[in-house]
Amino acid sequence: MAFRYRVKTKRGGIGDKSAKYYAVPIYSGEISSRRLARDLARSSSLSESDVIATLIGLSGLIEKYLHEGHKVRLDGLGLLSISASSEGFDMPDECTPRRVKAKKICFRAATDLKANLKYIRFEREKKDKTK
């Protein structure tokens, strides 16, 4: 199955009348934990409820270790980490823990997972003739 996309136009900056055309992905939906658990159960000796319990436990452990300042590597999948920042200060002592904020959870895909991107086949969305 191919990854579908549509073509959209995007204008340049303010006052720029030119437009360029870009590919925009069309997602086929979202896969839930339950669906993953069902599929994993079919391909292993675990039951669906065992897989769901494992995924819930994994989620909790990832959160725990990220909060403790660790990076979490999931072999074959990638690396999760927290990005944090603060505003700029004139003196180092002004940068207190209360002024540091977690910005987001970062994900860096595993090398093998990224390498497989070159095998994705793309298919352009077919125009609907009725519109």
MONOR-V35382 format. One record per run of one state. SS is the DSSP state (a for helix, b for strand, c for the rest). FROM is the first residue (numbers start at 1). TO is the last residue. Records with the same first field share a line. If there is no record, write none. Layout:
SS = FROM-TO ; FROM-TO
This chain:
c = 1-2 ; 12-18 ; 27-32 ; 43-47 ; 68-71 ; 75-77 ; 86-91 ; 95-96 ; 100-100 ; 110-110 ; 120-121 ; 125-131
b = 3-11 ; 19-26 ; 72-74 ; 78-85 ; 101-109 ; 122-124
a = 33-42 ; 48-67 ; 92-94 ; 97-99 ; 111-119
